[in-house]
């Protein structure tokens, strides 16, 4: 009876280990791709966009 329990523990334990390894790999792969996207984006892109909108607002206020 113990041997059957030991067998199932090894089989299911191995399956769970493989699934957790795959999930860990997938999560780290997603994180690396997000970091890579962020690093490849131009450095001041959002700052430039904010400055342009602020300048546009100032131009509109002075024209009114």
Backbone bond lengths (Angstrom), bond angles and torsions (degrees), N, CA, C in turn:
res aa  C-N    CA-C-N  psi(-1)  N-CA   C-N-CA  omega(-1)  CA-C   N-CA-C  phi
1 X - - - 1.453 - - 1.526 110.93 -
2 X 1.318 116.27 -39.11 1.464 118.92 178.26 1.515 111.09 -65.64
3 X 1.329 115.67 -35.42 1.463 119.02 -178.66 1.532 111.46 -65.50
4 X 1.335 116.69 -34.50 1.469 119.88 177.72 1.526 109.71 -67.11
5 X 1.311 116.11 -43.47 1.472 120.37 177.01 1.511 111.54 -62.36
6 X 1.308 116.55 -40.99 1.460 121.74 178.74 1.525 110.28 -64.12
7 X 1.338 115.95 -42.08 1.466 120.76 178.73 1.527 111.34 -60.44
8 X 1.339 116.57 -49.99 1.463 119.85 -179.71 1.524 111.75 -64.99
9 X 1.306 117.01 -36.47 1.464 120.17 177.90 1.518 110.46 -62.82
10 X 1.319 116.81 -41.52 1.477 119.95 179.36 1.523 111.52 -68.84
11 X 1.350 116.03 -42.87 1.466 119.52 -178.09 1.525 110.37 -66.18
12 X 1.336 116.23 -53.31 1.461 119.16 -177.66 1.517 111.74 -70.20
13 X 1.308 117.15 -33.61 1.463 120.30 175.54 1.517 111.06 -63.11
14 X 1.322 117.06 -40.90 1.463 120.97 177.72 1.513 111.96 -64.95
15 X 1.332 116.32 -41.29 1.467 120.35 178.91 1.525 110.04 -64.49
16 X 1.313 116.28 -44.74 1.468 120.04 179.75 1.519 110.68 -64.35
17 X 1.326 118.06 -39.61 1.464 120.79 176.89 1.521 111.47 -61.92
18 X 1.322 116.82 -43.29 1.462 119.99 179.76 1.523 111.21 -65.28
19 X 1.330 117.02 -42.78 1.464 119.99 178.78 1.527 111.57 -63.69
20 X 1.328 116.58 -41.97 1.463 118.85 179.94 1.518 110.93 -67.57
21 X 1.344 117.36 -35.79 1.466 120.05 175.66 1.521 110.88 -63.93
22 X 1.335 117.05 -41.67 1.462 120.54 179.24 1.526 111.00 -65.27
23 X 1.325 116.33 -41.59 1.471 119.69 178.95 1.523 110.78 -65.51
24 X 1.317 116.18 -41.25 1.459 120.49 178.64 1.524 110.25 -62.04
25 X 1.331 116.88 -41.68 1.466 121.69 178.01 1.523 110.16 -63.69
26 X 1.327 116.84 -45.13 1.464 120.94 -177.78 1.529 110.52 -63.73
27 X 1.320 117.05 -43.63 1.462 120.65 179.97 1.520 110.75 -63.80
28 X 1.331 117.33 -43.95 1.464 119.57 179.72 1.523 110.72 -67.82
29 X 1.345 117.98 -33.06 1.462 121.53 177.42 1.526 110.57 -65.53
30 X 1.324 116.74 -43.53 1.464 120.84 178.25 1.528 110.24 -63.77
31 X 1.326 116.42 -44.13 1.462 120.01 179.94 1.526 111.25 -62.66
32 X 1.317 117.12 -42.43 1.465 119.99 179.03 1.522 111.40 -63.85
33 X 1.322 117.52 -39.67 1.463 119.34 179.95 1.531 110.90 -67.09
34 X 1.333 117.62 -37.51 1.471 120.63 177.07 1.523 110.62 -65.59
35 X 1.327 116.67 -41.60 1.459 120.31 178.23 1.524 110.12 -64.27
36 X 1.333 116.68 -41.22 1.463 121.32 179.07 1.522 110.61 -62.97
37 X 1.347 118.11 -42.42 1.463 121.62 177.63 1.518 110.77 -60.73
38 X 1.327 116.05 -43.34 1.453 120.52 -179.59 1.525 111.07 -65.15
39 X 1.321 116.73 -41.02 1.461 120.63 -178.53 1.525 111.33 -70.12
40 X 1.323 118.78 -31.01 1.457 121.48 -178.61 1.523 112.96 -81.65
41 X 1.318 117.37 -15.53 1.453 121.18 178.94 1.528 108.96 -69.08
42 X 1.321 118.17 143.93 1.470 119.08 176.77 1.523 110.81 -56.75
43 X 1.316 115.38 142.00 1.468 120.52 -169.27 1.521 112.67 -61.79
44 X 1.316 118.71 -47.88 1.470 121.45 -174.19 1.520 112.59 -104.13
45 X 1.303 117.86 26.71 1.458 120.50 -175.85 1.529 111.52 -60.15
46 X 1.313 118.07 -50.06 1.461 119.68 -177.93 1.517 111.10 -69.57
47 X 1.329 118.20 -34.02 1.459 121.60 178.56 1.525 109.70 -66.10
48 X 1.318 116.79 -42.11 1.467 121.22 179.26 1.524 110.21 -62.74
49 X 1.322 116.82 -43.84 1.466 120.02 179.05 1.517 110.96 -62.41
50 X 1.313 117.98 -41.48 1.464 121.19 179.21 1.515 110.75 -65.64
51 X 1.329 117.85 -39.68 1.457 120.54 179.40 1.524 110.68 -65.93
52 X 1.326 117.65 -38.22 1.455 120.45 179.36 1.518 110.95 -65.15
53 X 1.299 117.68 -42.28 1.460 119.19 -179.68 1.525 110.40 -68.04
54 X 1.323 117.84 -36.24 1.462 120.93 177.55 1.525 109.63 -65.60
55 X 1.318 117.18 -42.23 1.463 121.46 178.36 1.520 110.06 -64.24
56 X 1.321 117.62 -41.51 1.459 120.93 177.88 1.516 110.99 -61.20
57 X 1.328 116.73 -41.95 1.456 120.37 178.96 1.520 110.92 -64.15
58 X 1.310 116.45 -40.29 1.465 119.81 -179.70 1.532 110.49 -66.30
59 X 1.334 115.56 -39.18 1.464 119.05 177.11 1.514 111.31 -63.66
60 X 1.312 117.58 -41.84 1.460 121.06 179.22 1.522 110.57 -64.48
61 X 1.331 117.51 -38.69 1.469 120.35 -179.31 1.531 111.19 -68.65
62 X 1.306 118.28 -36.45 1.456 120.09 -178.76 1.528 111.36 -75.89
63 X 1.336 117.35 -27.63 1.472 120.46 178.93 1.513 112.15 -76.32
64 X 1.299 119.12 -24.19 1.469 122.35 -175.21 1.494 112.56 -71.22
